[in-house]
Amino acid sequence: MKSIIFSLLYVGSLLTMVSGQVSQEWATRLNGPINEDDYAYAIAVDSSGNVYVTGACSVNQTFAPYDMVTVKYSPQGETLWVRYYASPDNFNDQGNAVAVDQDGYVYVAGQTVNSATVTDWVVIKYSPAGDSLWVKKYDGGGTMDDWPTAMAISDSGYIYVTGMSVKTISTTNRDYTTIKYTPNGDTLWVRRYEGPVAWIDEALSIAVAKNGKVAITGSSSGTGYIDDYATVLYNPDGSQAWVARYNGPANGTDGASAVGFDDSNNVYVTGGSAGSGTSYDIATLKYSPAGTQLWAKRYNGAANLSDWGMDLKVGPGRKIFVAGRVSLSAANADFVTIKYNSNGDTAWTRKHNGGANSSDQAEALAVDQDTNVYVTGMSYNSGPDMDYTTIKYDPAGNTDWIIHYDSSTGTSDYPMAMTLDSSGNVYVTGYSYAIGTGSDYATVKYAQCSAIPGDANASGSITLGDIIHVVNYIFDKDKLPCLGTDPGNCWTPGPFCQGDVNQTGTITIGDIVHLVNYIFDKDRLPCLGSDPGNCWTPEASGACCLAVP
């Protein structure tokens, strides 16, 4: 066999170029115990590809219908565990945020109704096996509702939760409230921010910098009790570093939706801001580490209607990405995604209109290490009901792919959150209506197929190098050339189809025969495909994205 390998090396320039695609690897639904409405709101993924989703499930048709429900899925979409949290008073409970630390411990933040029918917030830590390790509640002290909206974990393992609460019995005024917990559940500090008129201040987003500082943003009542952006930076010890407020040019309502840091600890914020004659614009701001506003960029759609930034992420090279909606008419809107350079210049703007020319809105985005951006949201594509729509743009703003999730029951699907894993898989969760069960949790994993059957060395082309890899895998796993890190194996194929050339589900000599025939003698048997004159034409497929069995 080695003589075959070396005798063929001289023709290594013969190749077939291939391109990537995306496929839905799995979609899984969670229907609560009484076949009524269930809502997923947040998602996280760990370093092993396990997926965590939280939200609320119906458990009672007449009284206190919802419990906080958190589910863990395997990388293959199998349900590993489901955990219900019902408050001791058996009122409504709901998960709003979920995060997982580097050791696989899971943290959920949500709201629970106490015996006085007032909402408090609750934070729960689960072990990787789903055991509840601790439960922490927070009551701001007033007689009104308190609830968390966002959570983040620092590189040091501290848990930060932010939201809003009423602090005194005599008022209904809400403050930003942020709590820092240790991994053991100890409260290190609680910090509140009250705006200048002591009215309604609602924190919606949190981010933790590499230096341990914490940024919070949302909306805060200002002059005339009209909302402004308010961004607060805390030091690791809980001392307030600075507060920055933003009031748009119309002196109208402004509300921030998302906050993020770059690698130099600059802070970025986006949301919606009242414009002069433009209704609402997407307003994105950059602050220095000291809190100085460096720039403010406003995006106004051509119709001068309501445009709003829903999410923001900072990618490599201090590139800033914003996703949201741009309104075209009172009943028509599109996704809009904007990429800014670090100096505030607009690199590109992309819009997406669903096939039904109706109201579409981006809800969340993510950025990978190569500065590709992924956007998900709800859109009307071919009928009267909404679907999940997820788009990948390359760094230049070209559309790499678009994929939809439709429950196929003639009902609507509402994505709420997304995340990526280190392998480039994309996860989206939300809720999806089905006949007979109301709405269910609906979580989807999309796998990107840059590999094809036969591209064993993942070079993007089919050459003699692929034959070498397959031969070494079958006969001599401890020799070069190598891919992967599996001890004792020269190459462990993943995705599996990289070595499973003839798509039989195994890697055998037959795969070597297929590769040889494809490269040197395409009109001979054995064959796959129907391309005239070719023994086998490789095509990317969903099978390309399967893990090694």
N, C-alpha and C positions, 0 to 999 in steps of 0.2 A: 504493500500500500504506500510506503514512503517513496518508492521509486515513481509511482504515479504522481505524487505531489510535486516532487522536484522536477520531473520532466515537463511539467506544465507551467512552470513559473514564468517562462519567457512571454507568455501571452497575457500577462496580468492587465494590460490596458484594455482588454475587451470588457465592456460593462454595459449595464442597463440602468439608467437613472430612475429613481422612484421618488414619489412625493408623499407627504403625510396626509392623514385624515383623522377624523374623530369618530368614535363609536360609543353607543350607550352600552357600557359593560353590564350594568344592572340597574334596576329600579325597584325599590321596595317600599311597601306601604305599611303603616301602623294604624289599625282601626281599634279604637277603645272598646271596652267591654259591653257597651250598650248600643253600638251602631249609631251613635250620634256624632256631632261635630267634634273633631280633633284638630289642633292647630300646632304646627311646628314653626318655631321662630328663630332658632339658632343652631349652628353646626360647628364642629371642630374635628380635626383628624390628628392622630398621633403619629409618631415616627415609624410605626409598623404598618400604617395604613388602616388602622381601625377607625371607625367613624362614630361620632357621638352627636346626638340630636336631642334637643329639649323643646318643650312647649307645654301644651295643656290638652288633656283628654277628658271627654265627657264620661262621667261615672254614675250620674244620678239624673234622672229626667225632671225631677220636681224641685229639688233643694240642693244647693251647693253643687252644681253639676260638674265642676272641673277639678282634677288633680294635676299637679305638676308631674310630668312623665318624661323620663330620660331613657334613651335607648342606645345601646352599643351594637354596632354592626361590625362584622369581620371585613377584611379587604375584599372578600367575595360576595358581600352583601347579606350574609347570614346573620340572623338576630342572635347575639351572644347573651344579652340580658336586657330586661326592661325593668325600670324601677319607678314605682309610683310614690309620690310624697303627698300625703294628706295631712293637713294641720290638725292638731289635737281637737280643735273646735269644729272640724269638718265643714269648713267653708271653702270658698273657691281658692285654688292655688294654681300658679302658672310659672313656667320657666321662661325667662327672657334672654339669658345669656349662658353660654357654656364654653369652658376652656379646659385644656388638658396640659399637664406639665410634662417635663422631659422623662419622668419615670412612669408615665401612664396613669397618674391619678387625675380624677375628673372633678371639676368644680362647676356647680350650677348656681346661678343667681336668679331669683325670681321673687314673686310676691305671694303673700298668704294673708287671708282674711282672719282676723281674730274674733273673739267672742263678742266684741262690741261692733262687729261688722265694719271694722276699719282695716285697711290694708297696711301690713308691715312688710319689710323685705326679709328674705330668707336666703342664706347661702349654705350649700351642702357640698361636702367632699365625699366622693366615692373612691373606693379602691379600684384597681384594674379589674377585679372580679365582680365589682358592683356592690360591694359592702358599703353601707353608710358609715363613715368614720366620724363625722361630726356635722352638726346642724347649728347654724348661728342666725339669730334673728336680730333685727334692728327696728326700734320704734323711736321715731324722732321726738316724741313727747307731746305732740298735739293730738287733737281728736279727729284729725283728717288722715288722708291716705299718705303712705310712704311706699315708694317702689323703686327698685334698681332698674337701670336700663342697659348698662354695659359693664364689661369685666375684662381685665387683662392680667397676665402673669408676667412678672419680670424675669430676667435671666437668672436672678438669684432665688427665684421660687416664691416670691411674695405675691399675694393675691390682692388686686385692687378692684373695688367695685364702686361704681358711681351711679347716681340717680337723683331722686328728689324726695324731700320730706318736709313735713310741717313740724316746727320745733316747739311751739308752745300751745297750750290748750286754748288760749284766748284768741288765736288767730287762725286763719286759713292760708297764710302766706307760705309759699313753698321756697325752699332753698336748694341749691346744689348741695349734695351730700356725698362725700367720698370716704371710704373706709379702706384701711390697709390691714390685711390679715397675714399672720405667719402660716406656713404650711400645716401647723398644728391647730389652727383655728383661733389663735389668740389675736385679739384686736390690738394693734400697735397704735393706731390713731384714727380719729374721726374728725373730718374737717368739713365745714359748711361755708358756702359762699352765698351772701345775700346782696342783691343788686342795690343800686342807689335809692330806689323808692320802696324797698322792702315789700315786694309784691310777689309776682310769680317768676321763679327762676327754675328752669328745668334742664338738667344736664342730660345729654343724649349720647355722648361718645367719649371714649377714653383711650389714651395711648401711653405707653411707657418707653422712655428712651433708654439707650444703652447705659447712660450714666445714672439710671435709676430715677430720674425726674419723671413726673406724671403730669400729663396735660389733659384737661377736661374742657369740653365745649358744649354749647347748647344755646338756649334762648333765655334772656333775662330782661325783665321789665326795666325800662329806662324812663326818660323824660316823657311825661304825659301817659305813663303806664303802657307805653308801646315797646314791644320787644326789640332788643338788639342782640347781635352776637355777643357772647361773653366767653372768653377763654381764660382759664386759670391754670397756672403752672405751680406745682408743689415740688419742693425738694424731698429727697428720700425720707427725711425726718418729719415730714408733714408741714414744715413751715412754708408759708406762701411766698413763692419767688416773685410772681407778678400776676397782674390781671390786665387783660386787654379787651376793650369793648369796640364794637364796630357798628356804626349807624350809617345806613346807606344814604344816598343823595336825596331821597324823597322824604326822609325823616319818618318813614313808615315802618311796617313790621319787617324785622330781619330775624331769621332763625338759622343757626348753624346745625348741621347734621352730622359732620364727621371731622375728626382731627387725626393728624399723623406727624411723625418726626422723620427727618432725614438723618444721615450718618454724622452730620455736624451739629445735631441737636436744634436745628431750626424747626419751627412749628408751622404746620399748614392746616388751614381750616376751610371748609366749604359748606354751602347751604343755599338758602334763598333769601333775596334781599329786595325790598321795594325800590323800584327805579323811578326816575322822573319821566312819566309818560310811557313807561315800558312794562307796567304791571310788576311782576317779579322777575329778577335776573338771577342767574347762578353767580354768586360772588365767592371767589376763592382768594384767600389771604395768606401771606407769608410773614411770620414773625421771626426775629433773630432770637438766639438763645436768651438774650436779656429782655425780650418782650417788645422790642421796637418793631413797628409795622414796616416791613421792607417793600411790600407791594400789595395792591388789591386789584384783581382782575375780574371784570364783570362780563358775563356772556348773556346777550339778549338775542333771542330768536327773531326771525324776520317778521313774525306776526305781532311782536310787542305784547305778548301775552305771558302767562305764568310759566316761568322756567325755574327749575329747582335742582340743586345738586344734592344727591342722595347719599353718595359715598365717595371716599377719597382714599387713595393709597399712594405711598411714595416708593418708587422703584429704584433700581441701581442707577448710579450717575445723577442722583437727585432729580429724577424725572417725576413729575407729579401728574397723577391721573385722577380725573373726576368723572363720575357717571351720574346721570339723572334723567330728567325729562325736559323736552322743549315742546311747548304748545304751539300748534298750528292753527287751531280754532278752539271754540268753546268745548268741542267734543272730540278733538283729534290731537294727539300728541305722539312724539317719537322718542325713542332712546336717543340720548346724546352722550358722547364720550369725548373728553377733551384731554389732550396731553400738553402740559406746560414744561418748559425748561426751567432750570432753577432761578433764572433771572426774571421769570414771569412771562417770557415770550410764549405765544401759543405755537407749539410744534405742529399740531394738527387737531382737527375737530371732525368727528364722524357721527352721523345719525343713522338710525335704523328704523324703518317703517315696516311693520308687519303687513302680511299680504292682504289683510282686510281693510287697510287704510283707516284704522280706527285709533283708539287711545292706547298707546304703548308707553311703558315706563321702566327704565332701568332701576333696579333696587340695590345691587351690590356689585363690587368688582374685586379682582385680585390681580396681582402682578407677580410674574415668576422671575427667576434669577437672570433670565435672558432679556428682560424688559418687555416680554409679551404681556398683553393685558387681556383679561377675561372679564366679561360683563354679563350679568344675568338680570332678567326682569320678566315682566309679564307683557304679552302682546297678543293681539288678535291676528291670527294668521290666515285661516281659511274658512272661518265660520263665526258664529255669534259668541263663542266662548274663548276665554283667555287660556294661553299655554305658557309654560316655561319657555323662554328663549335665551339661549346662551351663545355668546359670540366671542371668538378669539381674534384679536388684532395683533399683527406683528409690530415691532418697534417703529416701523415707518407708517403705521396706520392702515396697512393693507388688511383686508378681511381674510383671515386664514381659514376659518370655518364658522358656520352657523348651525346649531342643532336645537331641536325643539323636543319638549316632553309634553305629550298630550295623553291624558288618562284614557282616551278612546271611549268615553262613556257619554259624550255629548255634553260634558260639564266643564267648569272652569278649573284652572290650576294656577296657584299663586305662589311663586317663589319668594322666599324671604331672606335667604342667606346663602353664601357660597364660601368655599375654601379650596385650597390646592394642597397636594402632598408633594414631597420632594422628588417624586418620579414624574411629575407633570400631570397626574390625574386630577380631574376637576369634579368637585362635589357640590351639589345644589340641593337645598331642602326648602320645604314650604308646606302648603296644604293643598289638597286636590279633592274635588268633589266626586263622589261615586254614587250610583243609584243604590239606595238601600242602606248606605252607611254614613250619609252626610259627608262631611269633609274628613279626610284622613291625613296623617303625616305622609308625605311623599318625598323620598330621598333618592337622588339619582347620582350614579357615578359614570363619568365620561372618561374614556381612555383615549389618549392620542396615539395614533398608529403612525409613527415615522418609520417603523420597521415593516418589512414584508416577508412572507415565506421565502427563505433562501438567503436573506441578507444576514448571514450568521455573525459577521463581525460588526454589524450596525454601522457600516460605512456610508449607507445611502445608495449603494450600487451593488450589483451582483458580479463578482469577479472570482478569480482563483483563490483569493484569500478566504472566501466563504467555504470553499471545499476543504481548505486546510483546517479551518475551525471545526467543521463537522467531523472530519476524520479524527482529529485530536480528541474531540468530545467522545466519540464512540470507542476508539482504540487506545488512546494514550492520554488520559485526562490530566496528567501532571506535567505535560510538556508545553513549550511555547508554540505558537502565539496564544496569549491568554486574554480573557475578559472576565470581569467579575472578581469577587473576593472570597468565594467559597473555598475553604481550605481543602487542598488535595485535588481540586478540579481546575483544569486549565481553563475551561469555559463552561459555565452553567447558563444555558440559553434562557433568556428572559427578555421580551416576551417569547413564549414557547415556540411560536411560529417561525422565529428566526432560524431555528434548526429543523423544524418539521416542514421540510420543503414540499413534500407531497401531501401534507395535511391529513395524515393518517392518525394523528394523536400520539405517535412515537417518533423517536429519532433513530433511524436505522441506515443500513447501506443503501436502501432504496432512495433515501434523500440525497445521498452522494450521486447516485445514478442520475437523478433528476437534474441536479446542478450541472453535471458534466454534459448531459444532453442539451440543456438550455444554453450553455455557453458555447459549445462546439458543434452541435449537430441537432438543430432544433426540429428537424423533420423526422426524427426517429422516435420509436417507443422507448420507455413508457411516457405517456403524455397526460397532461391536465389542461383544461381550458379548451376554448373553441376558436382561437385566433387562427385563421387559415395560414398555413405555412410555418406555424410555430408549434413545436412539440408542447411547450408549456409557457404561458405568459403569466408572470407573477402579478398578483393583484393583492393590494392591502385589503383586509377584511376584519370583521369583529374578532375573529379567532386570533388575529395578530396580537390582540391585547390581553390574551389570557395568561395567567401566571403559570409557572412550571407546575404541572400536576404532581 
